[in-house]
Amino acid sequence: MSVGAPLDREDYGPAARPLPFERGTDGPRVVLVGVDGTRTSLRATSYAAGLARRQGAGLVVVFVSTPAPYTAMMPGLVAESVQQTHDELAAELREECRRDAEELGLPVTFLCRRGDAYAELCAAADETRADLVVVGSSEQAGHRLVGSVATRLVRTGRWPVVVVP
């Protein structure tokens, strides 16, 4: 499977409607947010949804499941359990997106991907022509030394990136 190939895409809420250009109010039209189920990613999703609603923009929620490097060495039962956990989290996030899209009257696209979070978020941002990328800050201590997905996105410099603590 190629990087960026969607495994799952669902659209919720009203259809995105382009607004007429008005000088001084040309904010983002597509806000993309990466979510992985952590507290910071859920805060980032709330921030992105509020921003999209205020700007009249569409929201693209991208859930990326990053398999651990040792997954291939796991016994079948353990690997199946990891996949089941991924599927359950994706289903919960999908349902929350659908519910929030209806409640807020916000056009939301939910993308479910598997692979490297940085590569998949970049691919999704390019595919959806995102004007802004929102992610939560990493809660892992090692990322201060090695760098997080948020840091890598900022360094890429192709989109404005908001990192929500």
TAGI-V797123 format. One record per pair of residues at least 24 apart in sequence whose C-alpha atoms are under 10 Angstrom apart, sorted by sequence separation. I is the first residue (numbers start at 1). J is the second residue. D is the distance in Angstrom with one decimal. If there is no record, write none. Layout:
i=I j=J d=D
i=I j=J d=D
//
This chain:
i=27 j=51 d=9.7
i=28 j=52 d=7.8
i=31 j=55 d=9.6
i=65 j=89 d=9.5
i=27 j=52 d=9.5
i=30 j=55 d=9.5
i=65 j=90 d=8.8
i=87 j=112 d=9.7
i=133 j=158 d=9.7
i=134 j=159 d=10.0
i=137 j=162 d=9.5
i=138 j=163 d=9.3
i=29 j=55 d=7.3
i=30 j=56 d=9.2
i=31 j=57 d=6.8
i=32 j=58 d=8.5
i=33 j=59 d=7.6
i=34 j=60 d=8.6
i=35 j=61 d=6.9
i=36 j=62 d=8.4
i=37 j=63 d=8.4
i=63 j=89 d=9.2
i=64 j=90 d=9.1
i=132 j=158 d=9.4
i=133 j=159 d=6.6
i=134 j=160 d=8.6
i=135 j=161 d=7.6
i=136 j=162 d=8.3
i=137 j=163 d=5.8
i=138 j=164 d=9.5
i=139 j=165 d=9.1
i=27 j=54 d=9.8
i=28 j=55 d=6.9
i=29 j=56 d=7.1
i=30 j=57 d=5.4
i=31 j=58 d=6.2
i=32 j=59 d=5.9
i=33 j=60 d=6.2
i=34 j=61 d=6.1
i=35 j=62 d=6.0
i=36 j=63 d=5.7
i=37 j=64 d=9.8
i=63 j=90 d=7.1
i=131 j=158 d=9.3
i=132 j=159 d=5.8
i=133 j=160 d=6.3
i=134 j=161 d=5.7
i=135 j=162 d=6.4
i=136 j=163 d=5.4
i=137 j=164 d=5.8
i=138 j=165 d=8.2
i=27 j=55 d=6.5
i=28 j=56 d=8.6
i=29 j=57 d=4.3
i=30 j=58 d=4.9
i=31 j=59 d=5.0
i=32 j=60 d=4.6
i=33 j=61 d=5.1
i=34 j=62 d=4.9
i=35 j=63 d=5.1
i=36 j=64 d=6.4
i=37 j=65 d=10.0
i=86 j=114 d=9.6
i=121 j=149 d=9.1
i=130 j=158 d=9.9
i=131 j=159 d=6.3
i=132 j=160 d=5.1
i=133 j=161 d=4.8
i=134 j=162 d=4.7
i=135 j=163 d=5.1
i=136 j=164 d=4.7
i=137 j=165 d=5.2
i=26 j=55 d=8.7
i=27 j=56 d=9.0
i=28 j=57 d=6.5
i=29 j=58 d=6.1
i=30 j=59 d=5.9
i=31 j=60 d=6.1
i=32 j=61 d=6.0
i=33 j=62 d=6.1
i=34 j=63 d=6.1
i=35 j=64 d=7.1
i=36 j=65 d=7.2
i=130 j=159 d=7.6
i=131 j=160 d=7.1
i=132 j=161 d=6.0
i=133 j=162 d=6.3
i=134 j=163 d=6.0
i=135 j=164 d=6.2
i=136 j=165 d=5.9
i=25 j=55 d=8.5
i=27 j=57 d=8.4
i=28 j=58 d=8.8
i=29 j=59 d=8.6
i=30 j=60 d=7.1
i=31 j=61 d=8.5
i=32 j=62 d=7.3
i=33 j=63 d=8.7
i=34 j=64 d=7.5
i=35 j=65 d=9.5
i=36 j=66 d=9.2
i=63 j=93 d=8.1
i=118 j=148 d=8.9
i=119 j=149 d=9.2
i=129 j=159 d=9.7
i=130 j=160 d=9.4
i=131 j=161 d=9.3
i=132 j=162 d=7.6
i=133 j=163 d=8.6
i=134 j=164 d=7.3
i=135 j=165 d=8.9
i=62 j=93 d=9.8
i=63 j=94 d=9.1
i=117 j=148 d=10.0
i=118 j=149 d=5.5
i=122 j=153 d=7.7
i=61 j=93 d=9.2
i=117 j=149 d=7.0
i=118 j=150 d=8.2
i=121 j=153 d=8.6
i=126 j=158 d=9.2
i=61 j=94 d=9.1
i=116 j=149 d=9.4
i=117 j=150 d=10.0
i=118 j=151 d=9.8
i=119 j=152 d=9.9
i=125 j=158 d=9.4
i=126 j=159 d=9.5
i=118 j=152 d=7.2
i=119 j=153 d=9.5
i=122 j=156 d=9.0
i=125 j=159 d=8.4
i=118 j=153 d=7.1
i=19 j=55 d=9.8
i=61 j=97 d=8.0
i=122 j=158 d=9.0
i=19 j=56 d=7.7
i=60 j=97 d=9.8
i=122 j=159 d=9.4
i=18 j=56 d=8.5
i=19 j=57 d=8.9
i=59 j=97 d=9.8
i=17 j=56 d=8.3
i=18 j=57 d=8.3
i=16 j=56 d=8.6
i=17 j=57 d=8.3
i=18 j=58 d=9.5
i=16 j=57 d=7.4
i=17 j=58 d=8.5
i=16 j=58 d=5.9
i=59 j=101 d=9.1
i=15 j=58 d=8.7
i=16 j=59 d=9.2
i=14 j=58 d=9.6
i=13 j=58 d=9.8
i=12 j=59 d=9.9
i=59 j=106 d=7.4
i=60 j=107 d=8.5
i=61 j=108 d=7.2
i=62 j=109 d=8.3
i=63 j=110 d=7.7
i=64 j=111 d=8.3
i=65 j=112 d=7.9
i=66 j=113 d=8.6
i=67 j=114 d=7.6
i=68 j=115 d=9.6
i=11 j=59 d=9.9
i=49 j=97 d=9.8
i=53 j=101 d=9.9
i=58 j=106 d=6.8
i=59 j=107 d=6.2
i=60 j=108 d=5.7
i=61 j=109 d=6.1
i=62 j=110 d=6.0
i=63 j=111 d=6.2
i=64 j=112 d=6.1
i=65 j=113 d=6.3
i=66 j=114 d=5.9
i=67 j=115 d=6.7
i=11 j=60 d=9.0
i=56 j=105 d=10.0
i=57 j=106 d=8.0
i=58 j=107 d=5.1
i=59 j=108 d=4.8
i=60 j=109 d=4.7
i=61 j=110 d=4.8
i=62 j=111 d=4.7
i=63 j=112 d=4.9
i=64 j=113 d=4.7
i=65 j=114 d=4.8
i=66 j=115 d=4.9
i=67 j=116 d=8.3
i=10 j=60 d=9.9
i=36 j=86 d=9.8
i=56 j=106 d=8.0
i=57 j=107 d=7.7
i=58 j=108 d=6.1
i=59 j=109 d=6.3
i=60 j=110 d=6.0
i=61 j=111 d=6.1
i=62 j=112 d=6.0
i=63 j=113 d=6.1
i=64 j=114 d=5.3
i=65 j=115 d=6.3
i=66 j=116 d=5.7
i=67 j=117 d=10.0
i=9 j=60 d=10.0
i=10 j=61 d=9.9
i=42 j=93 d=9.6
i=49 j=100 d=8.8
i=53 j=104 d=7.4
i=56 j=107 d=9.1
i=57 j=108 d=9.4
i=58 j=109 d=7.9
i=59 j=110 d=8.6
i=60 j=111 d=7.4
i=61 j=112 d=8.5
i=62 j=113 d=7.3
i=63 j=114 d=8.3
i=64 j=115 d=6.8
i=65 j=116 d=7.9
i=66 j=117 d=6.4
i=9 j=61 d=9.8
i=37 j=89 d=7.3
i=45 j=97 d=9.6
i=49 j=101 d=9.0
i=53 j=105 d=8.1
i=54 j=106 d=9.9
i=64 j=116 d=7.6
i=65 j=117 d=7.4
i=66 j=118 d=9.9
i=9 j=62 d=9.3
i=36 j=89 d=8.5
i=37 j=90 d=8.9
i=53 j=106 d=6.2
i=64 j=117 d=5.7
i=8 j=62 d=10.0
i=36 j=90 d=8.9
i=46 j=100 d=9.8
i=50 j=104 d=9.0
i=52 j=106 d=7.7
i=53 j=107 d=8.9
i=63 j=117 d=8.7
i=64 j=118 d=9.1
i=66 j=120 d=9.8
i=8 j=63 d=9.7
i=35 j=90 d=9.9
i=37 j=92 d=9.4
i=49 j=104 d=8.7
i=52 j=107 d=9.0
i=62 j=117 d=9.5
i=64 j=119 d=9.8
i=65 j=120 d=9.7
i=6 j=62 d=10.0
i=37 j=93 d=7.8
i=50 j=106 d=9.6
i=52 j=108 d=9.5
i=64 j=120 d=7.1
i=36 j=93 d=9.0
i=49 j=106 d=8.0
i=63 j=120 d=9.3
i=64 j=121 d=7.9
i=35 j=93 d=8.6
i=49 j=107 d=9.8
i=62 j=120 d=8.6
i=63 j=121 d=8.9
i=49 j=108 d=8.9
i=62 j=121 d=7.1
i=61 j=121 d=9.9
i=62 j=124 d=7.6
i=61 j=124 d=9.6
i=62 j=125 d=9.4
i=60 j=124 d=8.8
i=60 j=125 d=8.8
i=60 j=128 d=7.9
i=59 j=128 d=10.0
i=60 j=130 d=8.3
i=59 j=130 d=9.1
i=58 j=130 d=9.3
i=59 j=132 d=10.0
i=60 j=133 d=9.4
i=61 j=134 d=9.7
i=57 j=131 d=9.7
i=32 j=108 d=9.8
i=30 j=107 d=9.9
i=31 j=108 d=9.7
i=32 j=109 d=9.3
i=33 j=110 d=9.9
i=34 j=111 d=9.6
i=35 j=112 d=9.9
i=30 j=108 d=9.8
i=32 j=110 d=9.9
i=52 j=132 d=10.0
i=36 j=117 d=9.2
i=8 j=90 d=9.8
i=12 j=94 d=9.5
i=35 j=117 d=9.7
i=11 j=94 d=9.9
i=12 j=95 d=9.9
i=34 j=117 d=8.4
i=10 j=94 d=8.2
i=13 j=97 d=9.1
i=34 j=118 d=9.5
i=48 j=132 d=9.2
i=9 j=94 d=9.7
i=12 j=97 d=7.5
i=13 j=98 d=7.1
i=48 j=133 d=8.6
i=11 j=97 d=9.3
i=12 j=98 d=5.5
i=13 j=99 d=8.6
i=34 j=120 d=9.5
i=35 j=121 d=9.9
i=48 j=134 d=6.4
i=10 j=97 d=9.7
i=11 j=98 d=8.1
i=12 j=99 d=8.5
i=13 j=100 d=8.4
i=14 j=101 d=7.9
i=34 j=121 d=6.9
i=47 j=134 d=8.2
i=48 j=135 d=8.8
i=10 j=98 d=9.0
i=12 j=100 d=8.9
i=13 j=101 d=4.7
i=14 j=102 d=7.8
i=33 j=121 d=8.5
i=47 j=135 d=9.5
i=12 j=101 d=5.9
i=13 j=102 d=5.0
i=32 j=121 d=8.5
i=44 j=133 d=10.0
i=45 j=134 d=7.6
i=47 j=136 d=9.8
i=11 j=101 d=9.2
i=12 j=102 d=7.3
i=13 j=103 d=8.4
i=14 j=104 d=9.7
i=15 j=105 d=9.5
i=16 j=106 d=8.0
i=17 j=107 d=8.8
i=34 j=124 d=9.7
i=44 j=134 d=6.3
i=45 j=135 d=7.8
i=13 j=104 d=8.2
i=14 j=105 d=6.3
i=15 j=106 d=8.3
i=16 j=107 d=5.5
i=33 j=124 d=9.9
i=44 j=135 d=5.6
i=45 j=136 d=8.3
i=13 j=105 d=5.8
i=14 j=106 d=6.2
i=15 j=107 d=5.7
i=16 j=108 d=8.5
i=32 j=124 d=8.2
i=33 j=125 d=9.2
i=43 j=135 d=8.9
i=44 j=136 d=5.2
i=12 j=105 d=9.3
i=13 j=106 d=5.5
i=14 j=107 d=5.1
i=15 j=108 d=8.6
i=16 j=109 d=10.0
i=32 j=125 d=6.7
i=41 j=134 d=8.9
i=42 j=135 d=9.1
i=43 j=136 d=7.0
i=44 j=137 d=8.6
i=12 j=106 d=8.0
i=13 j=107 d=4.7
i=14 j=108 d=8.2
i=31 j=125 d=8.9
i=41 j=135 d=6.2
i=42 j=136 d=7.6
i=43 j=137 d=9.8
i=12 j=107 d=6.0
i=13 j=108 d=6.1
i=30 j=125 d=9.1
i=40 j=135 d=8.0
i=41 j=136 d=4.5
i=11 j=107 d=7.3
i=12 j=108 d=5.1
i=13 j=109 d=8.8
i=32 j=128 d=8.3
i=40 j=136 d=4.6
i=41 j=137 d=7.6
i=11 j=108 d=5.7
i=12 j=109 d=6.2
i=31 j=128 d=9.3
i=32 j=129 d=9.2
i=33 j=130 d=9.6
i=39 j=136 d=8.2
i=40 j=137 d=6.2
i=41 j=138 d=8.7
i=10 j=108 d=8.3
i=11 j=109 d=4.3
i=12 j=110 d=8.0
i=30 j=128 d=7.6
i=31 j=129 d=9.2
i=32 j=130 d=6.0
i=38 j=136 d=8.4
i=39 j=137 d=9.6
i=40 j=138 d=7.4
i=41 j=139 d=10.0
i=10 j=109 d=5.7
i=11 j=110 d=6.3
i=30 j=129 d=7.1
i=31 j=130 d=5.8
i=32 j=131 d=7.8
i=33 j=132 d=8.4
i=34 j=133 d=7.8
i=35 j=134 d=9.3
i=36 j=135 d=9.7
i=38 j=137 d=9.9
i=39 j=138 d=9.8
i=40 j=139 d=7.7
i=9 j=109 d=6.9
i=10 j=110 d=5.2
i=11 j=111 d=8.9
i=29 j=129 d=9.1
i=30 j=130 d=4.9
i=31 j=131 d=6.1
i=32 j=132 d=6.2
i=33 j=133 d=5.7
i=34 j=134 d=6.6
i=35 j=135 d=7.3
i=36 j=136 d=9.3
i=38 j=138 d=9.1
i=39 j=139 d=8.9
i=9 j=110 d=5.5
i=10 j=111 d=6.7
i=29 j=130 d=7.6
i=30 j=131 d=5.4
i=31 j=132 d=5.0
i=32 j=133 d=4.9
i=33 j=134 d=4.6
i=34 j=135 d=5.3
i=35 j=136 d=7.9
i=38 j=139 d=8.5
i=8 j=110 d=7.8
i=9 j=111 d=4.6
i=10 j=112 d=8.9
i=28 j=130 d=8.0
i=29 j=131 d=6.4
i=30 j=132 d=6.8
i=31 j=133 d=6.1
i=32 j=134 d=6.2
i=33 j=135 d=5.8
i=34 j=136 d=7.7
i=8 j=111 d=5.6
i=9 j=112 d=6.5
i=28 j=131 d=5.2
i=29 j=132 d=8.5
i=30 j=133 d=8.9
i=31 j=134 d=7.4
i=32 j=135 d=8.6
i=33 j=136 d=8.8
i=7 j=111 d=7.6
i=8 j=112 d=4.9
i=9 j=113 d=9.1
i=27 j=131 d=8.4
i=28 j=132 d=6.4
i=6 j=111 d=6.8
i=7 j=112 d=5.8
i=8 j=113 d=7.0
i=27 j=132 d=9.4
i=28 j=133 d=10.0
i=6 j=112 d=6.7
i=7 j=113 d=5.6
i=8 j=114 d=9.9
i=5 j=112 d=9.7
i=6 j=113 d=5.9
i=7 j=114 d=7.6
i=5 j=113 d=7.6
i=6 j=114 d=8.5
i=4 j=113 d=7.5
i=5 j=114 d=9.0
i=3 j=113 d=9.1
i=4 j=114 d=8.8
i=3 j=114 d=8.7
i=4 j=115 d=8.8
i=3 j=115 d=7.5
i=4 j=116 d=9.8
i=1 j=114 d=9.6
i=2 j=115 d=9.7
i=3 j=116 d=8.5
i=1 j=115 d=9.8
i=6 j=120 d=9.2
i=48 j=162 d=9.1
i=4 j=119 d=7.4
i=5 j=120 d=8.5
i=34 j=149 d=9.8
i=47 j=162 d=9.6
i=3 j=119 d=7.1
i=4 j=120 d=5.3
i=34 j=150 d=9.7
i=48 j=164 d=9.5
i=3 j=120 d=6.5
i=4 j=121 d=8.1
i=6 j=123 d=9.7
i=47 j=164 d=7.8
i=4 j=122 d=8.2
i=5 j=123 d=8.4
i=6 j=124 d=8.5
i=44 j=162 d=8.6
i=46 j=164 d=9.9
i=3 j=122 d=9.8
i=4 j=123 d=5.0
i=5 j=124 d=8.8
i=44 j=163 d=7.5
i=45 j=164 d=9.1
i=3 j=123 d=7.3
i=4 j=124 d=6.4
i=44 j=164 d=5.4
i=3 j=124 d=9.7
i=4 j=125 d=9.7
i=43 j=164 d=7.0
i=44 j=165 d=7.9
i=4 j=126 d=9.4
i=5 j=127 d=9.8
i=41 j=163 d=9.5
i=42 j=164 d=9.6
i=43 j=165 d=7.9
i=4 j=127 d=8.3
i=40 j=163 d=9.3
i=41 j=164 d=7.9
i=40 j=164 d=6.8
i=41 j=165 d=8.8
i=40 j=165 d=6.1
i=39 j=165 d=9.3
i=33 j=161 d=9.7
i=32 j=161 d=9.6
i=33 j=162 d=9.4
i=28 j=160 d=9.8
//
